[in-house]
Every structure is written in structure tokens, then in C-alpha cells.
Amino acid sequence: MWVAGTVATLLLLAAHGVSRLLGGNGRPAHAVPTWIIPSVAGLDIPVTGSHMPMVWAGEVLLLSAAVGSVLALVLFTMIVTRLIQHEPLAPAMSPRC
């Protein structure tokens, strides 16, 4: 179950996010806080897989931690830049108190 979830997270969520950023489709005006969810999923892999008995699990944990950290840092920077320098979020996207 962990292997299937790890493969799906790295290939589907993280690879899609990185390809969008490197493809030039990540405009700051379109950055929303939900973009950070795939990077958090990538950071959950080392937390849940630290006791896996497979020999190769250590390398996968390092890869997912690196990809998740870099993706989270880039996306967090884009989101904060958008929230500070661009127009505010639409009312449907802003949190309600």
C-alpha cells in the first residue's frame, strides 16, 4: 500500500506540479494556497515510510523529501508573493471567519 501511494504521489502529484512550473504555466496571478497540497503529500512520504524494511526505501525517502521541500519552497514563495503584491483572492477562495 505504501509503495503504491508513494509512486502515485511522486509521479502524479509532484511530477505534474513540477512540469507545470517548468513549462511556464505557473503565473503568479493564478497562484492559490491549494497549490501547496502536492508538496505536502511529498513531504508525508518520509514520515510514513521511515520504518519500511525494503533496502531501497532510504533513497526513495530522500528523493521525496527533496522534491517535496523544493516544491513547497517554490510554491510557498509564489503564493505569498501573489497575496502580497497582486489583487486579493476572489471571495469564494478566501477563508471565512
N, C-alpha and C positions, 0 to 999 in steps of 0.2 A: 504494500500500500504506500509506503514511504517513497519507494523508487518511482512508482507511477506518478505520485504527486510532485516529486522533485523534477522529473522530466517534463511534466506538463507545465510547471511553474517556470522553469528556465526556458523552455522552448516557446511556449505560447505567450506568457505574460512578459517576461523580461526581454526576449528577443523582439517581440512586437514593439515594446516601448523604445528599445534602442534603435530599431530600424526606423521608427517614426522620427526620433530625434536626429539621427544621422541623415535621413532623407530630406531634411529641410521642411518637414511639415509641422514642426513644433513652434508655432508663433506665440509670442508672449501674450497677445491679446486673447488667445484661446486657452491659456493655462488655468486650470481649475484645481482645487485641492484634492479631488478624487484621483488625479493622475498619480499620486504617490502610492496608491494601493499595490501595484505590481512590485514596486521596490520593497515594500514592507513584506510582501509574500516571499521575496527572495531572501530577505533577512531572517525569516522564520525557519528556513531550511536548516541552517546551522544549529538553531536552538532545538529543533525536534530531532535532528539526526546525529547528535553528539555521541550517542551510545550504540550506533549501528555497528554490527560485527563485520561488515564487509571490509576488505582490505582497501578498496578504492574509495571508501566513503570520506576519508580525510581530504582528498583532492576535490571532491565534489562540494564538500562543505566550504573549503577555501574559495572555490570558484563562485559559489552562490553568495558568499559573504562579500566578495569583491564586487561582483556585478550589482548586487543589491545596494551596497554602500555608495558606489559611484552613481548609480541611477537615482538613488534617494537624494544625494547631494545636488545633482544637476536639476532634478525636478523641484526640489525644495527651493533652490535659488530662483528658478523660473517662476514659481508660484508666488513667492514673496515679492519678487520684482514686479509682477503683474498687479498684486494687491496694493503695492505702494505707488507705482508710477503710472498705472493705466486706470481706465474707468472702473468703477466698482462692479462687483458681481451683480448679475441680474437678481431680482428679488426671489425668484424660485431657487436660485443656487446659494443664497446666503443663509446662514444658520438662523433659526428663530429662537428667541429668548423666552 
